[in-house]
Amino acid sequence: MTILAGTALVLEEAREKLMPYAGIPLRLIVGYGFLAHGLAKWSRGPEAFAGILQATGVPMAHVIAWVTIATELVAGVAFLAGALVPLVSIPALILLLVAIFTVHLPYGFSSIKLLSVNEGRAQFGPPGYECDLLYISCIVALVLIGPTPWSVDSYRHRAKS
C-alpha cells in the first residue's frame, strides 16, 4: 500500500465516522441567524418593524410583523435544539421566500454592496437575496440530512426505536 492510498483510506474512514455530525454547524448557524433576527425585531418593538413593512407596501403590516417575529424566534430555537426541524422548516422557508420577493429582489443577488468608506468605516447599501438563498439551501439540506446527533429530533427518533 502506498502512502497516498493509506492517506486516502484514513481520510475516508474519518469522513464516514464524522458524516453524521456534518449537519450540526448548519443547524446551529441557521438557528442562531433566525433567533438573532427575531430578537433584533422584538427588541426594537414589533411596531417599528410593522412601520418598515408598511413603508414598503406590505399589506396587514402589523399582523405580518408579529407573524415574522414569532416565526423567527420559534424557528430559531427549534433549529438550535434540532427539534421538529422538518415542521419548522415550512414557515421558515415561506418567510425567506416572501423576504426575497417583497424586499431583497430589487437589490440583486449580492448581500454586500460597498457604497463608500467614511472615516475608515464601510458604508453598505441594501442587501440582495444572497443570504436568503443560503438560508434556504441550509434548511433544505437539514431536512434531507435528517436528525443530527445532539438534537431533540435524534433523541425522539432513538426513543421510538
C-alpha positions as CSV (number, residue, x, y, z in Angstrom):
1,M,0.0,0.0,0.0
2,T,1.4,3.4,-1.0
3,I,1.4,6.4,1.4
4,L,-1.1,8.1,-0.9
5,A,-3.5,5.1,-0.8
6,G,-3.1,4.8,3.0
7,T,-3.8,8.5,3.5
8,A,-6.9,8.2,1.3
9,L,-8.1,5.3,3.4
10,V,-7.6,7.1,6.6
11,L,-9.4,10.2,5.3
12,E,-12.3,8.1,4.0
13,E,-12.7,6.4,7.4
14,A,-12.6,9.7,9.2
15,R,-15.2,11.1,6.8
16,E,-17.5,8.2,7.4
17,K,-17.1,8.5,11.1
18,L,-17.8,12.3,11.1
19,M,-20.5,12.4,8.5
20,P,-23.4,12.2,11.0
21,Y,-22.1,15.4,12.5
22,A,-22.0,17.4,9.3
23,G,-25.4,19.0,9.7
24,I,-24.7,20.3,13.2
25,P,-22.9,23.5,12.0
26,L,-25.7,24.2,9.5
27,R,-28.3,23.7,12.2
28,L,-26.5,26.0,14.7
29,I,-25.9,28.8,12.2
30,V,-29.4,28.7,10.8
31,G,-30.9,28.6,14.3
32,Y,-28.7,31.5,15.6
33,G,-29.4,33.5,12.5
34,F,-33.2,33.2,12.8
35,L,-33.1,33.8,16.6
36,A,-30.8,36.9,16.2
37,H,-33.1,38.4,13.6
38,G,-36.2,37.7,15.6
39,L,-34.7,39.2,18.8
40,A,-33.5,42.3,16.9
41,K,-37.0,42.9,15.6
42,W,-38.5,42.2,19.1
43,S,-36.1,44.5,20.9
44,R,-36.9,47.4,18.7
45,G,-40.6,46.7,19.1
46,P,-42.9,44.9,16.7
47,E,-44.4,48.3,15.9
48,A,-41.1,49.5,14.5
49,F,-40.9,46.5,12.2
50,A,-44.5,46.9,11.2
51,G,-43.7,50.5,10.2
52,I,-40.9,49.3,8.0
53,L,-43.2,46.8,6.4
54,Q,-45.9,49.4,5.9
55,A,-43.5,51.8,4.3
56,T,-42.5,49.0,1.8
57,G,-46.2,48.4,0.9
58,V,-46.7,45.1,2.7
59,P,-50.4,44.6,3.5
60,M,-51.5,43.9,7.1
61,A,-48.1,45.1,8.2
62,H,-48.8,44.7,12.0
63,V,-50.0,41.1,11.6
64,I,-47.1,40.2,9.3
65,A,-44.7,41.8,11.7
66,W,-45.9,39.7,14.6
67,V,-46.0,36.5,12.4
68,T,-42.5,37.2,11.2
69,I,-41.1,37.8,14.7
70,A,-42.8,34.7,16.1
71,T,-41.6,32.6,13.2
72,E,-38.0,33.7,13.6
73,L,-38.0,33.2,17.3
74,V,-39.7,29.8,17.3
75,A,-37.8,28.5,14.3
76,G,-34.5,29.8,15.7
77,V,-34.9,28.0,18.9
78,A,-36.2,24.8,17.2
79,F,-33.2,24.8,14.7
80,L,-30.7,25.4,17.6
81,A,-32.2,22.5,19.5
82,G,-32.7,20.3,16.5
83,A,-36.4,20.0,17.4
84,L,-39.1,19.4,14.8
85,V,-36.8,20.6,12.1
86,P,-38.9,19.4,9.1
87,L,-42.0,21.1,10.6
88,V,-40.5,24.5,11.5
89,S,-38.7,24.5,8.1
90,I,-42.0,25.1,6.3
91,P,-42.8,28.6,7.8
92,A,-39.1,29.4,7.8
93,L,-38.9,28.7,4.1
94,I,-42.1,30.7,3.4
95,L,-40.7,33.6,5.4
96,L,-37.4,33.6,3.4
97,L,-39.2,33.4,0.0
98,V,-41.5,36.3,1.0
99,A,-38.5,38.3,2.1
100,I,-36.8,37.6,-1.3
101,F,-39.8,38.6,-3.4
102,T,-41.0,41.6,-1.3
103,V,-37.8,43.1,-0.1
104,H,-34.5,41.8,-1.5
105,L,-35.1,41.0,-5.1
106,P,-34.9,44.6,-6.4
107,Y,-31.4,44.9,-4.9
108,G,-30.0,42.0,-6.9
109,F,-28.1,38.9,-5.8
110,S,-25.2,40.2,-3.6
111,S,-25.8,40.9,0.0
112,I,-22.8,43.1,0.3
113,K,-22.8,46.4,-1.6
114,L,-20.0,48.6,-0.6
115,L,-21.1,52.2,-1.2
116,S,-18.3,54.2,0.3
117,V,-15.8,54.3,3.1
118,N,-16.2,57.3,5.5
119,E,-13.7,57.9,8.3
120,G,-12.4,54.4,7.9
121,R,-15.9,52.8,8.2
122,A,-17.5,51.0,5.3
123,Q,-21.0,52.1,4.3
124,F,-23.2,49.4,2.7
125,G,-26.3,49.5,0.6
126,P,-29.4,47.4,0.9
127,P,-28.8,43.6,0.8
128,G,-29.8,41.4,-2.1
129,Y,-31.2,37.9,-1.8
130,E,-27.9,36.0,-1.5
131,C,-28.2,35.3,2.3
132,D,-31.8,34.3,1.9
133,L,-30.8,31.7,-0.7
134,L,-28.0,30.4,1.6
135,Y,-30.5,30.0,4.5
136,I,-32.9,28.2,2.1
137,S,-30.2,25.9,1.0
138,C,-29.1,25.1,4.6
139,I,-32.7,24.4,5.7
140,V,-33.3,22.1,2.7
141,A,-30.1,20.3,3.5
142,L,-31.1,19.9,7.1
143,V,-34.4,18.4,6.2
144,L,-32.8,16.0,3.7
145,I,-30.0,15.0,6.1
146,G,-32.4,14.2,8.9
147,P,-31.8,14.4,12.6
148,T,-28.3,15.2,13.6
149,P,-26.5,13.9,16.8
150,W,-27.1,16.1,19.8
151,S,-30.6,17.1,18.7
152,V,-34.1,16.7,20.1
153,D,-35.2,15.0,16.9
154,S,-32.4,12.5,17.2
155,Y,-33.4,11.7,20.7
156,R,-37.0,11.4,19.7
157,H,-36.1,9.1,16.8
158,R,-34.0,6.9,19.1
159,A,-36.8,6.8,21.7
160,K,-39.3,5.5,19.1
161,S,-36.9,2.6,18.1
